[in-house]
């Protein structure tokens, strides 16, 4: 067996294969985070992230050293007041995560559970908001990668705004490739991360919101220390300094990644991703593999498909990994489903190579000579 690619092709939903310029930015010189050039970097990254979100002159971005979950927890724990409650829209693993974060911090919640791979029912959301004026905030995942579902953030934003409530959007897996405009879509709190569709490296996440929303947090009790969103806002926006030591090299890589994102354009990147996704879906269908979602609900950066032919996930994963391709499992509620993400710097040639390797793994298994199983993947 030969390895057909010199690099590992990442088909997991982040981290992703990045541009050479992004990787090179990690080699920036050692520097102190309290010096002017570090302050300039914070401002640069925050401004560019706001542009990708569709933020206008009144928007600010707060940067956090941590994965996307850090920024998500910062928002949920910081913006819902003691006398407020959060309506969680749950149709997958990451919708459920919103609920778990809120409950850890003792925040009052109401859950609308639609079931995995089922769309959000806008009428049910409207009814819940009309029935309970104590629901001050609504939380939703834009791209629910556990199923590949793209939720209708624009429609939700208008609905939530019409009811006078505040919308929190987990855009961790969508920002940079799917259409999202925090102004037009009435998104009050938008959470993003570096290492998915923005094609940066892991370690930086951020929150984009109107400045007046940040300022209004003066009246909300802080529930955390490191993830206190108001404290980070005061430090970064009011005083132009980081609250704590940021990962400066990762920030420089994100600055470069954002330059590349803005130069390409979110719409163009979405088209590039959609072309790779179409290639993946066609290859799966040609092999008789069923996809989890109907076309109208699929995001452009991931495909969830059913395992078939008696092949287990571990056999498929380990056989492909030996050949230079990393795929992704899904959570327990989607047992028998695997994921192929097409985020990052992937080419048509990469997808062709994936299916060449895929066919080889299937043939080996069918011949009674399954691929040698490697060490367990601790990320699954």
N, C-alpha and C positions, 0 to 999 in steps of 0.2 A: 504494500500500500504506500502510495506517495502522498505527500502533503502538497495540494495544488496551489497554495497561496503562501507567500512569504510572511504575511502578517495574519494576525487573528482577526477575522471578520466578526464584529459584534452585532448579533441580531437580537440582543436583549434590549428592553426599553430603558436604556441609560445605565451606566456610562456608555458613550458612543465612540466610534472612530472619529478622530478630530482632524482638522486641517493641519498641515505641517507648520503653518504660521502660529497656530494656537499652541502647539507643542513647544515650539521654539521660544515662545514668550515665557515659559517656565524658567528659562535660563537667565532671567533678568538678574541684575546685581543684587546682592544683599542690601537691605535698606531698613531704616528705622520708620516705624509706623506713625511717629509723631512729627515727621519732617514734612515740609510743604509739598514735595513731590508725591508723597503718599496721600496727602489731602486732595491734591489734584486728581489722583487716580480714583478716589472715592467719588468725587463729583462727576468725573467722566463716565464711570460705569453706571452710576445712578441715572444720569441723564439719558444715556443710550438705552438702558433697560426700560425707562418710561416711554421712550419713543416706540420701542417694539410693542409695548402694551397698548399703544394708541393714546397715551396720556398727553394732555395739553399743558399749557403754561402753569396751570394751577395744581398740577400733580407733582408729587415727590416720591422718591424711591429710597427705602431703607434697606441696607445690605447687611446680611448676617453670615457669619462664618459657621456653616453647618449645612446639612442636606436640606432638600425641599421641605422635609417634615419639620425642621427647626423653624422655618419661616411660617409654616402653617400653624404650628403650635403657638408661635408668638402672636399671630393674629387672633386665634380663637381665645387664647387666655387673656388677651389684652383689651379687646374691643367690646365684649359683651358685659354690660354693667351688672352689678349685683341684683338689680331689680329687672333685668332683661332675661330673655330666653332665646335659645337657638333652635330653629327648625332645620333639621338635617334631612336632605334628600338623598336617599340611599338606594343605589341600584348596582352595587358592586363592592369589592373589598375596600376601596379607598373612600367611598361614601361612608362605609362603616367606620373607617378610621377617624373621620371627622367627629363622629359620635363618641368614640373612645377618648379622643383628646379632650373634648368638652367635659366628659364625665370625670376624667382624672382631676380636673380643676374645679369640680363641684358646680359646674355651670348648668342651669336648668335647660333641659332639652325636650324637644318633641321630634319624633322620628317618623318620616314617611318612607316606608320600605316598599319598593316596587318589585323587588326580586332581581337577581342577577340576570343580565342580558335583556332586561325589559326597559323600555323607555320611560322617562319621567312623565307623569300624567300632570299636565299643566292645570287642568280643572281641579284636580285634587289639591294641588298647591294653593290655588286661589281660594278654595273652600277652607283649607286649614288656616290661612291668614285671616280670612273674613271671620272665622269662628273664634279666633283667639288673639285679641289685640295685645296680649302680653308677649307674643313672639316678636322680638325686636330685630332679629337677624336671621338670615337664611344662608345655609352653607351647601355648596354643590361642587362636585368634581366635573371639570369641563371634559377631559378625556379620561374615562374610566378604563385604565389599561388592563384590569383584571378580566375584562370582556372585550375590550376594543371599542366600547360604546362612546360616541361623541354626544354629549348632552347639550340641549338647546339653550345656551347661555344668553343669547340675545333675547329670545322670547321670555326667559325667566327674569332677566334684568328689567324688562319693561313691566312685567307683572308685579315684581317685588316693589319697584318704584311707584307704581300706581297705588299700592297698598301702604306706601309710606314707610317701608322697612329697608334694611341695609343688607346688601348682597355680598357674601364672601365667596370667592371663586378660587378653587384649587386648579390653577392652570399649569401645574408642574410639568405635565406630559403633553401639553398642547401649545404652549407659548413659543412662537417662532415658526410654526408651520400651519396652524389652523387660524382661520379668521377670528380675531378677537380685538375689540375696540372698547376699552374700558369706559370711554365717554358715551359712545353711541349705545353700548350695551348696558349702561347703568350699573357697572361693576364698581362697588365702593372699595373693596379690598381684593387685590389681585396678587396671588402668590405664585412665584416662579422660581426656577432653579437653573444653574449653569449647564448641567451635564446631560441634558436631553436634546430637545429640538433647537436650542441655542448653540449646540455643538461646542460647548466649553468643557471644562474638566470638573470633577466632583469637588465640593467643598464650600461653594458659595450659593446662597439662596437670597431671595429678596421679596419685599412687599411694596407694591405700587398702589398709591391711593391719593385722593385729593388732599391738599395740605390742610384744609379745614377739618377733614376727618381725623388726621393726626392730632391737630391742635385740640380737638374736642376730647381726646383721651385724658386731658388734665383732670377731668372729673370722674375717671374710672379707676377703681382700685387695682393696683398691680397684684397679680397672682404669682409672678415668677421674678427671678433676679436676672439671670443671663438673657432670658427671652422677653424682657420687658420692652415692648415695642415703643412706648413713649420715651423711655430712656435712650434707646438707640436713635430715635428721631431727634430728640433734643441735642444729642451729641453730634450727629452727622449733619443735620440740616441747620440747626440754630447756631452751633458752635464750630462746625466744619472740622470735626475730629472724630475718630472712631471711639465708641464706648469702651470696647475691649480690643485686644490685639487681633487684627484681621489677617487672613491668609493672603498676604500681598502677592505672592507669585501666582496663586490661583486667580486673584483679581486681575492681574495683568493678562493672564490667559483669557479670562472672560472679556476684558476690554477688547482684545483682538477678535475674539469670537463674535462679539456684538458688532464690531466694524464689518466683519464678513457678512453677518446677518442683514445689516442695514444695506450693505452694498448689493447683496443678492435680492433683497426684498422678501417680506414674509409670504406674499402671494406666490412669488417665483419659487421659493423654497417649498411651499406647499405643493406646487405643481411637480417639482422634482421628486418629492416624497411620494406623491400620488402615482407617479410613473413607476417607481420601485415597488410600491404596494400592488399595483396592477400586475406587474411581472410576477411577483410572489403568488398572488391569488390565482393567476392563470396557471402557473406551474403546479400548484396544489390541486386545482380542478382537473388538470390533465392526468394526475395520478389518482383520481377518484377520491380525493380527500375533501370532506365536507367542512365548510366554514361555519363559524359559530353564529355570526350575525348576518342579517340581510343587508344589501348594499347601502340602503338609505341611512343606516345607523353607524356605519364604520368610519373611524378616523382614518387619516391618510398616512399614519406612521406605524401601524401595528395590525397584524392579522392573527386572529385566534382561530385555531383549527382543531378538529377532532383527530386523535390518534386512530390509526386503522391498521389492518393487516396483521394483527397480533403483536405488533411492535410496542414495547413499553417505552415510556418517556426516557428512562435511564439508558436504554439501548440506543435510542435515537440520539439523545443528547451526547452521550459519550462517544458514539461512533462519529458524529459530526465534529465534535471537539478535537478528536485525534486528527481530523483532516483540516482543522483551522477555522471552524465555524461554531460560534456559540449561540445556541438558542435558549429559550426561557420556558420554565414551567409556569403553571398558574396555581392559584390557591385551591384549597380543598373543595370549595363549593363548585369548582369547575374541573373536577377530576376527569381525566381522559382528554383534556384540552392542552395544547401547547401553543406557544406564542412565537411569532417571527416579527420582530420590529425592524423597521427600515429607517430609523433615525440616523443622523450622522452622515459622514462622508462615504457613502456606499455608491457603487457603480452598477451598471447593468451587468458588467463582467462578474462582479461579486455574486450577484443573484444567479447567474448561469452556473458559476462554480458551486454555489450552495446545492443546486439541484443535481449536479453531477455527483457530488458527495452523497447527497440524500439517496440517490438511486443505488449507489455502491453499498451503503449501509443496509438498505432494504434487501438487496441481492444476497449479501452475506448472511443476513438473518434467515432469509428464505432457504438458503442452502444448508442451514443447520450449523453455520459457523458464525455465531454472533460476534460483533466487535468486542475486543477486550475492554472490559469495564475499567475505567480509570478511578481515581480517588473521588470520593463524594464531593459534589459541588456545594460548598458551604453557603452559597448565596441563594440556594433554592429553598 
